[in-house]
Amino acid sequence: MSKPIIVGVDGSAVSIAALRWAVEEAARRDTTVTAVNAWHSDPTTAGLNRLDLIQVRPREEVLAAQRELLAGAVAEVADDKDIHIDRLLLEGQPGPVLVSAADRAELLVVGSHGYSRLYEALLGSVSSYCVHHSPCPVVVIPDVHRKHDKVTEPAQSTQLTMGPLY
């Protein structure tokens, strides 16, 4: 049996695009997809882009919201191909959680939000973390719809980036 393709899903448009890409790739490889949502109930470590988690909310409420987010993302993509998509909610920081989930994967797929270098320096980049630490190849799907400030930040390449090949 082949290994699954792991894909990080945070509910953003680029993570839905990553999930859609992973489903198409799984169809080509005749394998399954595992959609992983990394969530954290501690508002002090959630990160600025997760405003729903910065608010102080009960752990059970956060878990239910993340479960619903993941189910919605899978439902949006599920009709694209006849591929089985497993859903996995894991508590923790997204980069380490995805790398851990990819331990027995054929491929790890993540979306890149394309934030500025300052943002990434302060909060880190999940896609960068995955590329540098993943035990399997990584595909980074760029956010081609994000507007870039051409004066301070050049537009990112629209090419796929592969992580280390072992």
Backbone as a printed PyTorch tensor [residue, N CA C, xyz], in Angstrom:
tensor([[[  0.8460,  -1.1840,   0.0000],
         [  0.0000,   0.0000,   0.0000],
         [  0.8870,   1.2420,   0.0000]],

        [[  0.5040,   2.2260,  -0.7950],
         [  1.3110,   3.4300,  -0.8860],
         [  1.0720,   4.3470,   0.3100]],

        [[  2.0050,   5.2220,   0.5060],
         [  1.9200,   6.1850,   1.6020],
         [  0.9740,   7.3150,   1.2180]],

        [[  0.3120,   7.9470,   2.2050],
         [ -0.6080,   9.0420,   1.8800],
         [  0.1330,  10.3350,   1.5660]],

        [[ -0.6030,  11.2560,   0.9740],
         [ -0.1290,  12.6210,   0.8000],
         [ -0.7320,  13.4220,   1.9400]],

        [[  0.1120,  14.1050,   2.7010],
         [ -0.3230,  14.9260,   3.8270],
         [ -0.4390,  16.3590,   3.3290]],

        [[ -1.5270,  17.0400,   3.6980],
         [ -1.6990,  18.4360,   3.2900],
         [ -2.1790,  19.2600,   4.4810]],

        [[ -1.5290,  20.4040,   4.6830],
         [ -1.9070,  21.3050,   5.7640],
         [ -3.1140,  22.1430,   5.3530]],

        [[ -4.1290,  22.1710,   6.2210],
         [ -5.3530,  22.9130,   5.9230],
         [ -5.6660,  23.8320,   7.0950]],

        [[ -5.6800,  25.1480,   6.8300],
         [ -6.0240,  26.1080,   7.8900],
         [ -7.2830,  26.9000,   7.5550]],

        [[ -7.9560,  26.5280,   6.4750],
         [ -9.1830,  27.2050,   6.0800],
         [ -8.9910,  28.3520,   5.1090]],

        [[ -7.7530,  28.7680,   4.8750],
         [ -7.4820,  29.8710,   3.9480],
         [ -7.6630,  29.3880,   2.5090]],

        [[ -7.8090,  30.3380,   1.5940],
         [ -7.9640,  30.0010,   0.1750],
         [ -6.7540,  29.2330,  -0.3480]],

        [[ -5.5590,  29.6130,   0.0920],
         [ -4.3700,  28.9250,  -0.4000],
         [ -4.2760,  27.5050,   0.1660]],

        [[ -4.7970,  27.2680,   1.3770],
         [ -4.7750,  25.9020,   1.9000],
         [ -5.8040,  25.0350,   1.1720]],

        [[ -6.9110,  25.6240,   0.7270],
         [ -7.8920,  24.8880,  -0.0820],
         [ -7.2640,  24.5480,  -1.4310]],

        [[ -6.5100,  25.4930,  -1.9980],
         [ -5.7950,  25.2290,  -3.2530],
         [ -4.7760,  24.1070,  -3.0650]],

        [[ -4.0910,  24.0940,  -1.9260],
         [ -3.1290,  23.0280,  -1.6330],
         [ -3.8420,  21.6830,  -1.5140]],

        [[ -4.9870,  21.6720,  -0.8590],
         [ -5.7620,  20.4360,  -0.7250],
         [ -6.2290,  19.9520,  -2.0930]],

        [[ -6.7030,  20.8620,  -2.9230],
         [ -7.1420,  20.5010,  -4.2790],
         [ -5.9680,  19.9190,  -5.0760]],

        [[ -4.7920,  20.5450,  -4.9690],
         [ -3.6010,  20.0430,  -5.6790],
         [ -3.2440,  18.6440,  -5.1730]],

        [[ -3.3090,  18.4640,  -3.8500],
         [ -2.9740,  17.1630,  -3.2580],
         [ -3.9280,  16.0730,  -3.7330]],

        [[ -5.2010,  16.3980,  -3.8580],
         [ -6.1860,  15.4200,  -4.3360],
         [ -5.8820,  15.0300,  -5.7840]],

        [[ -5.5530,  16.0100,  -6.6090],
         [ -5.2080,  15.7130,  -8.0010],
         [ -3.9500,  14.8520,  -8.0840]],

        [[ -2.9700,  15.1600,  -7.2590],
         [ -1.7250,  14.3790,  -7.2500],
         [ -1.9790,  12.9680,  -6.7290]],

        [[ -2.8360,  12.8400,  -5.7230],
         [ -3.1790,  11.5190,  -5.1880],
         [ -3.8600,  10.6640,  -6.2520]],

        [[ -4.6790,  11.2780,  -7.0850],
         [ -5.3250,  10.5380,  -8.1700],
         [ -4.2790,  10.0110,  -9.1500]],

        [[ -3.2600,  10.8300,  -9.4490],
         [ -2.1860,  10.3910, -10.3460],
         [ -1.3550,   9.2680,  -9.7320]],

        [[ -1.1550,   9.3310,  -8.4230],
         [ -0.3010,   8.3580,  -7.7320],
         [ -1.0820,   7.1720,  -7.1810]],

        [[ -2.3960,   7.2030,  -7.3120],
         [ -3.2670,   6.1540,  -6.7790],
         [ -3.0320,   5.9500,  -5.2810]],

        [[ -3.1550,   7.0340,  -4.5390],
         [ -2.9780,   6.9920,  -3.0940],
         [ -4.0660,   7.8330,  -2.4230]],

        [[ -3.9800,   7.9840,  -1.1270],
         [ -4.9750,   8.7470,  -0.3740],
         [ -4.3890,  10.0790,   0.0750]],

        [[ -5.2720,  10.9240,   0.6000],
         [ -4.8730,  12.2310,   1.1260],
         [ -5.2940,  12.2990,   2.5900]],

        [[ -4.4220,  12.8710,   3.4040],
         [ -4.7760,  13.1770,   4.7850],
         [ -4.6870,  14.6870,   4.9500]],

        [[ -5.8520,  15.3040,   5.2010],
         [ -5.9230,  16.7470,   5.4390],
         [ -5.6850,  16.9760,   6.9240]],

        [[ -4.6410,  17.7230,   7.2440],
         [ -4.2480,  17.9430,   8.6390],
         [ -4.4960,  19.3970,   9.0100]],

        [[ -5.1940,  19.5790,  10.1210],
         [ -5.3850,  20.9130,  10.6800],
         [ -4.6480,  20.9490,  12.0070]],

        [[ -3.6430,  21.8050,  12.1000],
         [ -2.8970,  21.9850,  13.3470],
         [ -3.5270,  23.1530,  14.0880]],

        [[ -3.9820,  22.9120,  15.2750],
         [ -4.6550,  23.9620,  16.0360],
         [ -4.0330,  24.0500,  17.4180]],

        [[ -4.2780,  25.1810,  18.0610],
         [ -3.7120,  25.3870,  19.3880],
         [ -4.7150,  26.1400,  20.2350]],

        [[ -4.9490,  25.6670,  21.4450],
         [ -5.9320,  26.3140,  22.3160],
         [ -5.3220,  27.3990,  23.1870]],

        [[ -4.0120,  27.5370,  23.1520],
         [ -3.3410,  28.5570,  23.9600],
         [ -3.2580,  29.8500,  23.1540]],

        [[ -4.0230,  30.8860,  23.5240],
         [ -4.0550,  32.1100,  22.7160],
         [ -2.7290,  32.8540,  22.6830]],

        [[ -1.8230,  32.5810,  23.5990],
         [ -0.5460,  33.3050,  23.6060],
         [  0.4250,  32.7640,  22.5710]],

        [[  0.1580,  31.5810,  22.0270],
         [  1.0790,  30.9980,  21.0490],
         [  0.4190,  30.7170,  19.7130]],

        [[ -0.7660,  31.2450,  19.5130],
         [ -1.5270,  30.9060,  18.3150],
         [ -1.0310,  31.6170,  17.0650]],

        [[ -0.4700,  32.7980,  17.1830],
         [ -0.0170,  33.5280,  16.0010],
         [ -1.0430,  34.5600,  15.5740]],

        [[ -0.5640,  35.6400,  15.0020],
         [ -1.4490,  36.7490,  14.6490],
         [ -2.4300,  36.4250,  13.5360]],

        [[ -2.1330,  35.4560,  12.6860],
         [ -3.0500,  35.1570,  11.5970],
         [ -4.1720,  34.2210,  12.0270]],

        [[ -4.2390,  33.8470,  13.2470],
         [ -5.2980,  32.9750,  13.7530],
         [ -6.1380,  33.7450,  14.7630]],

        [[ -6.8060,  34.8150,  14.3080],
         [ -7.5640,  35.6960,  15.1910],
         [ -8.6290,  34.9620,  15.9820]],

        [[ -9.1820,  33.9050,  15.4030],
         [-10.2000,  33.1640,  16.1410],
         [ -9.6240,  32.4880,  17.3790]],

        [[ -8.3390,  32.2270,  17.3870],
         [ -7.7250,  31.5680,  18.5330],
         [ -7.1270,  32.5630,  19.5290]],

        [[ -6.8990,  33.8010,  19.0870],
         [ -6.3330,  34.7930,  19.9950],
         [ -7.3500,  35.1660,  21.0660]],

        [[ -8.6210,  35.1300,  20.7000],
         [ -9.6570,  35.3730,  21.6930],
         [ -9.6270,  34.2180,  22.6980]],

        [[ -9.8690,  34.5470,  23.9440],
         [ -9.8770,  33.4960,  24.9570],
         [-11.1730,  32.7090,  24.8010]],

        [[-11.0520,  31.4620,  24.4070],
         [-12.1990,  30.5960,  24.1860],
         [-11.9230,  29.2470,  24.8330]],

        [[-12.9690,  28.5830,  25.2970],
         [-12.7690,  27.2520,  25.8740],
         [-12.1720,  26.2930,  24.8460]],

        [[-11.3200,  25.4040,  25.3140],
         [-10.6340,  24.4330,  24.4540],
         [-11.6190,  23.6540,  23.5920]],

        [[-12.7270,  23.2140,  24.1680],
         [-13.7240,  22.4280,  23.4400],
         [-14.3450,  23.2390,  22.2940]],

        [[-14.5330,  24.5280,  22.5230],
         [-15.1020,  25.3990,  21.4920],
         [-14.1170,  25.5720,  20.3380]],

        [[-12.8510,  25.7430,  20.6660],
         [-11.8250,  25.8790,  19.6330],
         [-11.7270,  24.5840,  18.8290]],

        [[-11.7220,  23.4500,  19.5080],
         [-11.6440,  22.1540,  18.8330],
         [-12.8330,  21.9550,  17.8930]],

        [[-14.0400,  22.2930,  18.3510],
         [-15.2290,  22.1540,  17.5150],
         [-15.1400,  23.0520,  16.2810]],

        [[-14.6510,  24.2780,  16.4560],
         [-14.5100,  25.2070,  15.3300],
         [-13.4890,  24.6890,  14.3200]],

        [[-12.3850,  24.1350,  14.8020],
         [-11.3530,  23.6050,  13.8990],
         [-11.8580,  22.3580,  13.1870]],

        [[-12.6160,  21.5310,  13.8790],
         [-13.1980,  20.3330,  13.2590],
         [-14.1470,  20.7430,  12.1240]],

        [[-14.9520,  21.7740,  12.3670],
         [-15.8810,  22.2740,  11.3580],
         [-15.1260,  22.8890,  10.1720]],

        [[-14.0620,  23.6410,  10.4590],
         [-13.2400,  24.2340,   9.4150],
         [-12.6580,  23.1490,   8.5050]],

        [[-12.1220,  22.0990,   9.1000],
         [-11.5120,  21.0130,   8.3340],
         [-12.5610,  20.2760,   7.5080]],

        [[-13.7200,  20.0070,   8.1110],
         [-14.7940,  19.3190,   7.3900],
         [-15.2610,  20.1550,   6.2000]],

        [[-15.3640,  21.4620,   6.3880],
         [-15.7750,  22.3430,   5.2940],
         [-14.7750,  22.3520,   4.1570]],

        [[-13.4950,  22.3870,   4.4880],
         [-12.4500,  22.3870,   3.4560],
         [-12.4820,  21.0820,   2.6640]],

        [[-12.6130,  19.9720,   3.3650],
         [-12.6570,  18.6630,   2.6960],
         [-13.9060,  18.5710,   1.8210]],

        [[-15.0410,  19.0420,   2.3260],
         [-16.2840,  19.0020,   1.5450],
         [-16.1680,  19.8380,   0.2720]],

        [[-15.4740,  20.9530,   0.3570],
         [-15.3050,  21.8320,  -0.8110],
         [-14.5080,  21.1660,  -1.9190]],

        [[-13.5790,  20.2940,  -1.5480],
         [-12.6680,  19.6800,  -2.5190],
         [-13.0560,  18.2400,  -2.8540]],

        [[-13.8150,  17.5930,  -2.0020],
         [-14.0770,  16.1510,  -2.1090],
         [-14.6900,  15.7300,  -3.4390]],

        [[-15.4760,  16.5660,  -4.0640],
         [-16.1300,  16.1890,  -5.3110],
         [-15.2140,  16.2750,  -6.5220]],

        [[-14.0380,  16.8730,  -6.3480],
         [-13.1390,  17.0580,  -7.4840],
         [-12.6700,  15.7340,  -8.0900]],

        [[-12.3260,  14.7850,  -7.2700],
         [-11.8250,  13.4830,  -7.7280],
         [-12.3960,  12.4110,  -6.8080]],

        [[-12.2880,  11.1880,  -7.2360],
         [-12.7620,  10.0770,  -6.4170],
         [-11.6050,   9.5820,  -5.5430]],

        [[-11.1590,  10.4460,  -4.6340],
         [-10.0280,  10.1470,  -3.7510],
         [-10.5190,  10.2140,  -2.3130]],

        [[-10.1020,   9.2550,  -1.5210],
         [-10.4580,   9.2730,  -0.1030],
         [ -9.6060,  10.3190,   0.6180]],

        [[-10.2620,  11.1910,   1.3900],
         [ -9.5600,  12.2200,   2.1520],
         [ -9.8230,  11.9820,   3.6350]],

        [[ -8.7770,  11.5910,   4.3500],
         [ -8.8760,  11.4730,   5.8050],
         [ -8.7270,  12.8530,   6.4100]],

        [[ -9.3390,  13.0570,   7.5720],
         [ -9.2140,  14.3270,   8.2970],
         [ -8.5000,  14.0550,   9.6090]],

        [[ -7.5530,  14.9170,   9.9320],
         [ -6.7730,  14.7520,  11.1500],
         [ -6.5920,  16.1020,  11.8260]],

        [[ -7.0920,  16.2130,  13.0610],
         [ -6.8890,  17.4100,  13.8810],
         [ -5.7700,  17.1070,  14.8640]],

        [[ -4.7650,  17.9540,  14.8750],
         [ -3.6410,  17.7690,  15.7880],
         [ -3.3600,  19.0730,  16.5050]],

        [[ -3.1940,  19.0020,  17.7960],
         [ -2.9100,  20.2100,  18.5710],
         [ -1.4160,  20.4930,  18.5510]],

        [[ -1.0770,  21.7440,  18.2910],
         [  0.3200,  22.1590,  18.3050],
         [  0.6040,  23.1960,  17.2420]],

        [[  1.8290,  23.6450,  17.1980],
         [  2.2620,  24.6190,  16.2020],
         [  2.2590,  23.9620,  14.8210]],

        [[  1.7510,  24.6530,  13.7980],
         [  1.5690,  24.0270,  12.4850],
         [  2.8190,  23.3910,  11.8760]],

        [[  3.9470,  24.0820,  11.8800],
         [  5.1500,  23.5140,  11.2620],
         [  5.5450,  22.1700,  11.8490]],

        [[  5.8190,  22.1130,  13.1440],
         [  6.2070,  20.8350,  13.7410],
         [  5.1270,  19.7590,  13.6310]],

        [[  3.8620,  20.1540,  13.7360],
         [  2.7720,  19.1740,  13.6300],
         [  2.7470,  18.5570,  12.2330]],

        [[  2.8570,  19.3880,  11.1930],
         [  2.8330,  18.8690,   9.8310],
         [  4.0490,  18.0020,   9.5300]],

        [[  5.2060,  18.4090,   9.9950],
         [  6.4160,  17.6110,   9.7820],
         [  6.2910,  16.2570,  10.4810]],

        [[  5.7380,  16.2560,  11.6790],
         [  5.5210,  14.9990,  12.3920],
         [  4.5200,  14.1150,  11.6520]],

        [[  3.4510,  14.7050,  11.1460],
         [  2.4370,  13.9420,  10.4030],
         [  3.0180,  13.3760,   9.1090]],

        [[  4.0050,  14.0490,   8.5470],
         [  4.6150,  13.6170,   7.2920],
         [  5.6370,  12.5110,   7.4830]],

        [[  5.8260,  12.0730,   8.7020],
         [  6.8230,  11.0490,   9.0010],
         [  6.6430,   9.7830,   8.1600]],

        [[  5.4060,   9.4160,   7.8900],
         [  5.1390,   8.2180,   7.0850],
         [  4.3510,   8.5840,   5.8240]],

        [[  4.6880,   9.7310,   5.2340],
         [  3.9650,  10.2130,   4.0550],
         [  4.8260,  10.1320,   2.8070]],

        [[  4.1640,  10.1100,   1.6860],
         [  4.8450,  10.1470,   0.3960],
         [  5.2310,  11.5760,   0.0280]],

        [[  4.3980,  12.5170,   0.4920],
         [  4.5520,  13.9060,   0.0990],
         [  3.8410,  14.7770,   1.1300]],

        [[  4.3820,  15.9630,   1.3850],
         [  3.7420,  16.9560,   2.2460],
         [  3.4260,  18.1760,   1.3860]],

        [[  2.1710,  18.6410,   1.4390],
         [  1.7420,  19.7770,   0.6330],
         [  1.2510,  20.8760,   1.5680]],

        [[  1.7740,  22.0800,   1.3750],
         [  1.3480,  23.2270,   2.1830],
         [  1.1470,  24.4260,   1.2670]],

        [[  0.3390,  25.3580,   1.7290],
         [  0.1550,  26.6120,   1.0110],
         [  1.0550,  27.6680,   1.6210]],

        [[  1.4710,  28.6140,   0.8020],
         [  2.2750,  29.7230,   1.2880],
         [  1.4420,  30.9850,   1.2150]],

        [[  1.2870,  31.6530,   2.3510],
         [  0.4840,  32.8700,   2.3900],
         [  1.2060,  34.0610,   1.7750]],

        [[  2.5160,  33.9590,   1.6070],
         [  3.2660,  35.0260,   0.9520],
         [  3.3880,  36.2840,   1.7830]],

        [[  3.4620,  36.1400,   3.0930],
         [  3.6180,  37.3120,   3.9480],
         [  5.0010,  37.9200,   3.7790]],

        [[  5.1760,  39.1060,   4.3060],
         [  6.4480,  39.8120,   4.1790],
         [  7.5430,  39.1230,   4.9840]],

        [[  8.7570,  39.4920,   4.6820],
         [  9.8990,  38.9100,   5.4090],
         [  9.8590,  39.2810,   6.8880]],

        [[  9.3730,  40.4740,   7.2150],
         [  9.2650,  40.8880,   8.6070],
         [  8.2800,  39.9930,   9.3480]],

        [[  7.1310,  39.7420,   8.7480],
         [  6.1300,  38.8670,   9.3520],
         [  6.7270,  37.4860,   9.6220]],

        [[  7.4140,  36.9500,   8.6220],
         [  8.0110,  35.6270,   8.7700],
         [  9.1180,  35.6210,   9.8190]],

        [[  9.8690,  36.7030,   9.9170],
         [ 10.9350,  36.7710,  10.9250],
         [ 10.3510,  36.7880,  12.3350]],

        [[  9.2260,  37.4740,  12.5000],
         [  8.6050,  37.5600,  13.8210],
         [  7.8350,  36.2960,  14.1940]],

        [[  7.0960,  35.7450,  13.2450],
         [  6.2130,  34.6220,  13.5460],
         [  6.6410,  33.3110,  12.9110]],

        [[  7.5560,  33.3620,  11.9770],
         [  7.9760,  32.1400,  11.3100],
         [  7.1060,  31.8700,  10.1020]],

        [[  7.5160,  30.9490,   9.3070],
         [  6.7950,  30.5470,   8.1170],
         [  6.5920,  29.0470,   8.1740]],

        [[  5.3470,  28.6270,   8.1360],
         [  5.0450,  27.1940,   8.1810],
         [  5.6580,  26.4990,   6.9750]],

        [[  5.4960,  27.0860,   5.7900],
         [  6.0370,  26.4360,   4.5940],
         [  7.5600,  26.3310,   4.6640]],

        [[  8.2220,  27.3720,   5.1360],
         [  9.6760,  27.3250,   5.2700],
         [ 10.1000,  26.2580,   6.2760]],

        [[  9.4070,  26.1950,   7.3960],
         [  9.7140,  25.1830,   8.4030],
         [  9.5770,  23.7830,   7.7990]],

        [[  8.4920,  23.5660,   7.0730],
         [  8.2540,  22.2470,   6.4860],
         [  9.3210,  21.8790,   5.4670]],

        [[  9.7010,  22.8320,   4.6090],
         [ 10.7290,  22.5680,   3.6040],
         [ 12.0530,  22.1820,   4.2650]],

        [[ 12.3810,  22.8270,   5.3710],
         [ 13.6600,  22.5770,   6.0320],
         [ 13.6690,  21.3770,   6.9640]],

        [[ 12.5040,  20.9010,   7.4050],
         [ 12.4820,  19.8310,   8.4000],
         [ 11.7350,  18.5700,   7.9970]],

        [[ 11.0510,  18.5810,   6.8850],
         [ 10.2180,  17.4430,   6.5090],
         [ 11.0430,  16.2030,   6.1640]],

        [[ 10.5520,  15.0330,   6.5840],
         [ 11.2350,  13.7850,   6.2340],
         [ 10.8920,  13.3110,   4.8180]],

        [[  9.9860,  14.0080,   4.1360],
         [  9.6000,  13.6210,   2.7810],
         [  9.6030,  14.8720,   1.9010]],

        [[  9.4770,  14.7080,   0.5880],
         [  9.4200,  15.8840,  -0.2890],
         [  8.2350,  16.7890,   0.0700]],

        [[  8.4240,  18.0930,  -0.1330],
         [  7.4150,  19.0990,   0.1950],
         [  7.0570,  19.8700,  -1.0750]],

        [[  5.7610,  20.0920,  -1.2690],
         [  5.2820,  20.9440,  -2.3470],
         [  4.6440,  22.1550,  -1.6910]],

        [[  5.0860,  23.3530,  -2.0910],
         [  4.5290,  24.5930,  -1.5590],
         [  3.6880,  25.2350,  -2.6570]],

        [[  2.4140,  25.4040,  -2.3680],
         [  1.5010,  26.0330,  -3.3090],
         [  1.4590,  27.5300,  -2.9890]],

        [[  1.8630,  28.3840,  -3.9220],
         [  1.8820,  29.8250,  -3.6360],
         [  0.4800,  30.4150,  -3.6880]],

        [[  0.2800,  31.4850,  -2.9550],
         [ -0.9780,  32.2210,  -2.9840],
         [ -0.8930,  33.2020,  -4.1470]],

        [[ -1.3580,  32.7800,  -5.2990],
         [ -1.2280,  33.6020,  -6.5040],
         [ -2.2060,  34.7720,  -6.5040]],

        [[ -3.1880,  34.7780,  -5.6030],
         [ -4.1700,  35.8570,  -5.5620],
         [ -3.7990,  36.9600,  -4.5880]],

        [[ -2.7800,  36.7350,  -3.7660],
         [ -2.3770,  37.7330,  -2.7840],
         [ -1.7020,  38.8880,  -3.4980]],

        [[ -2.0970,  40.0920,  -3.1490],
         [ -1.4840,  41.2910,  -3.7370],
         [ -0.1740,  41.5660,  -3.0010]],

        [[  0.8560,  41.8080,  -3.7780],
         [  2.1660,  42.0900,  -3.2150],
         [  2.4820,  43.5600,  -3.3760]],

        [[  3.1630,  44.1040,  -2.3940],
         [  3.6160,  45.4890,  -2.4730],
         [  4.8970,  45.4930,  -3.3110]],

        [[  4.7890,  45.9740,  -4.5340],
         [  5.9150,  45.9180,  -5.4630],
         [  7.0800,  46.8080,  -5.0450]],

        [[  6.8290,  47.7840,  -4.1670],
         [  7.8990,  48.6740,  -3.7350],
         [  8.7620,  48.0040,  -2.6730]],

        [[  8.1220,  47.3490,  -1.7110],
         [  8.8910,  46.7970,  -0.5950],
         [  9.0900,  45.2930,  -0.6550]],

        [[  8.2510,  44.5970,  -1.3790],
         [  8.3390,  43.1370,  -1.3980],
         [  8.0780,  42.6330,  -2.8170]],

        [[  9.0530,  42.0000,  -3.4390],
         [  8.8160,  41.4780,  -4.7840],
         [  7.8170,  40.3260,  -4.7420]],

        [[  7.0650,  40.1610,  -5.8230],
         [  6.1080,  39.0540,  -5.9100],
         [  6.8610,  37.7390,  -5.8760]],

        [[  6.2640,  36.7640,  -5.2270],
         [  6.8900,  35.4470,  -5.1530],
         [  6.7080,  34.7160,  -6.4740]],

        [[  7.5580,  33.7760,  -6.7050],
         [  7.4710,  32.9390,  -7.8820],
         [  6.2160,  32.0890,  -7.8110]],

        [[  5.6530,  31.7680,  -8.9510],
         [  4.4860,  30.8980,  -8.9750],
         [  4.8870,  29.4490,  -9.2400]],

        [[  6.1730,  29.1600,  -9.1690],
         [  6.6180,  27.7930,  -9.3500],
         [  6.4550,  27.0180,  -8.0500]],

        [[  6.2740,  25.7150,  -8.1850],
         [  6.2080,  24.8570,  -7.0110],
         [  7.6080,  24.6590,  -6.4650]],

        [[  7.7140,  24.5990,  -5.1520],
         [  9.0000,  24.4070,  -4.5080],
         [  9.0310,  23.0250,  -3.8810]],

        [[ 10.0340,  22.2760,  -4.1930],
         [ 10.1680,  20.9360,  -3.6240],
         [ 11.1640,  20.9830,  -2.4720]],

        [[ 10.8590,  20.2660,  -1.4320],
         [ 11.7460,  20.1520,  -0.2950],
         [ 12.8640,  19.1620,  -0.6000]],

        [[ 13.6170,  18.7900,   0.4200],
         [ 14.7380,  17.8830,   0.1990],
         [ 14.2510,  16.5200,  -0.2710]],

        [[ 14.9340,  15.9600,  -1.2400],
         [ 14.6030,  14.6250,  -1.7260],
         [ 15.5820,  13.6420,  -1.1110]],

        [[ 15.0590,  12.6840,  -0.4220],
         [ 15.9050,  11.7040,   0.2650],
         [ 16.0140,  10.4330,  -0.5160]]])
